[in-house]
Amino acid sequence: MLQPIDSNYMKYGAKTLIDLVKGDNGFGSGKWLGFHKNKMDCYLFFKKPVVAADITLSAVVDIGSQIMPPVDIEVWGGPNPQNLKLLGHLTPEQPEKAVPNYLTGYDISFRPVKLSCIRITVTPVDKLPLWHPGKGKKGWIFFDEIFVN
């Protein structure tokens, strides 16, 4: 992790993103990493180079709890942290009203590439929308798994 995880939601730390334990709708269950003050910014390292063409970030959205879709996701990859290229970028759609909480996956596809290092940067909503009861406050993002395909 290049940025701190919010201390309230880091029970098992960064390994939560690769432990193959799927989170449920309860973001406080310990199966999720929560980010509020900072972006989620992390590296994945592979002992042997892999060929990847898709990254999926598993997330929960709970609008009533100020957990929104991120505003931006970037995936970088290469042989090492000093030689990364932007592989893909996603700007998830933002809700226009409150809806029940849900689990989702954000898929970022790119041309197949051989790599040993991936950097993922995810930006939370800076200000909740005017229709939200917490309008103007910073939003949260919660993730439980990163899948590399």
C-alpha positions in Angstrom: 0.0 0.0 0.0 1.3 3.4 -0.9 -1.4 5.3 1.0 -2.7 4.4 4.5 -5.9 2.4 4.8 -8.4 4.1 7.0 -7.6 2.7 10.5 -11.3 1.7 11.2 -11.3 -0.6 8.2 -8.0 -2.5 8.0 -8.5 -5.5 10.2 -6.3 -7.8 8.1 -4.4 -5.2 6.2 -3.4 -5.2 2.5 -3.6 -9.0 2.3 -7.4 -8.5 2.3 -7.1 -7.6 -1.4 -5.5 -11.0 -2.3 -6.8 -13.5 0.3 -9.5 -14.9 -2.0 -12.1 -14.2 0.8 -15.1 -12.5 -0.8 -16.7 -9.8 1.3 -20.4 -9.5 2.0 -22.8 -6.5 2.1 -21.5 -5.7 5.6 -18.6 -3.3 5.1 -17.7 -3.5 8.8 -17.2 -7.3 8.7 -13.4 -7.1 8.5 -13.5 -8.5 5.0 -13.1 -5.1 3.4 -10.5 -2.3 3.2 -11.9 1.2 3.5 -10.4 4.4 2.1 -11.7 7.8 3.0 -8.9 10.2 3.7 -6.6 8.8 0.9 -6.8 7.1 -2.5 -6.3 3.4 -2.6 -2.9 3.2 -4.1 -1.1 -0.2 -4.2 1.3 -2.4 -5.9 1.0 -6.1 -6.8 4.2 -7.9 -7.4 4.7 -11.3 -9.1 7.7 -13.5 -8.5 7.6 -14.6 -12.1 6.3 -12.4 -14.9 2.6 -13.0 -15.9 0.6 -12.1 -18.9 -2.4 -10.0 -17.9 -5.3 -8.5 -19.9 -7.9 -7.6 -17.3 -8.0 -6.4 -13.7 -11.2 -6.6 -11.6 -11.6 -4.7 -8.4 -14.3 -6.2 -6.1 -16.2 -3.5 -4.2 -19.2 -2.7 -2.1 -21.4 0.4 -2.6 -23.5 1.6 0.3 -24.7 5.1 -0.6 -26.5 5.6 2.7 -23.2 5.0 4.5 -21.4 7.4 2.1 -19.7 4.5 0.3 -19.8 5.6 -3.4 -18.3 4.2 -6.6 -14.9 5.7 -7.1 -14.5 8.6 -9.5 -11.3 7.2 -11.1 -9.4 4.0 -11.4 -6.0 3.7 -13.1 -4.1 0.5 -13.7 -0.4 0.7 -14.5 1.9 -2.2 -15.3 5.5 -3.2 -16.2 8.6 -5.0 -15.2 9.2 -3.0 -12.0 7.8 0.2 -10.2 10.2 2.4 -12.1 9.1 1.3 -15.6 5.2 1.3 -15.5 2.9 2.2 -18.4 -0.7 3.1 -18.1 -2.6 -0.1 -19.1 -6.2 1.1 -18.5 -8.4 3.7 -17.0 -12.0 3.6 -15.8 -14.4 6.4 -14.7 -17.3 4.6 -13.0 -20.8 6.1 -13.3 -21.9 8.0 -10.3 -25.4 7.4 -8.8 -28.1 10.1 -9.2 -30.1 9.0 -6.2 -29.9 6.6 -3.2 -30.2 2.9 -4.0 -29.9 -0.2 -1.8 -26.3 -1.3 -1.1 -24.8 -3.7 -3.6 -21.6 -5.6 -4.5 -19.9 -4.8 -7.8 -16.8 -5.4 -9.8 -14.9 -2.7 -11.7 -13.3 -4.3 -14.8 -10.4 -2.6 -16.6 -9.4 -4.5 -19.7 -6.3 -3.8 -21.8 -4.1 -5.4 -24.4 -2.4 -8.5 -23.1 0.9 -7.6 -21.5 3.7 -9.5 -19.7 4.5 -7.8 -16.4 5.9 -8.3 -12.9 4.4 -5.3 -11.3 1.0 -3.7 -11.3 0.1 -0.4 -9.7 -3.6 0.4 -9.0 -4.8 3.8 -8.0 -8.5 4.4 -7.0 -9.8 7.8 -6.2 -12.9 8.3 -3.9 -15.5 10.9 -4.4 -14.1 14.2 -3.1 -17.6 15.7 -2.2 -20.9 13.8 -1.9 -23.5 15.1 -4.3 -26.1 17.7 -3.3 -28.9 15.1 -3.1 -27.0 13.0 -0.5 -27.8 13.6 3.2 -24.0 14.0 3.7 -23.6 16.4 0.8 -20.2 18.0 0.6 -18.5 15.4 2.8 -15.8 13.2 1.3 -17.0 9.7 0.1 -15.6 6.3 1.0 -14.5 3.4 -1.2 -14.3 -0.2 0.0 -12.5 -3.1 -1.7 -12.1 -6.8 -0.8 -10.3 -8.5 -3.7 -8.2 -7.7 -6.8 -8.4 -10.2 -9.6 -5.7 -10.3 -12.3 -6.7 -12.2 -15.5 
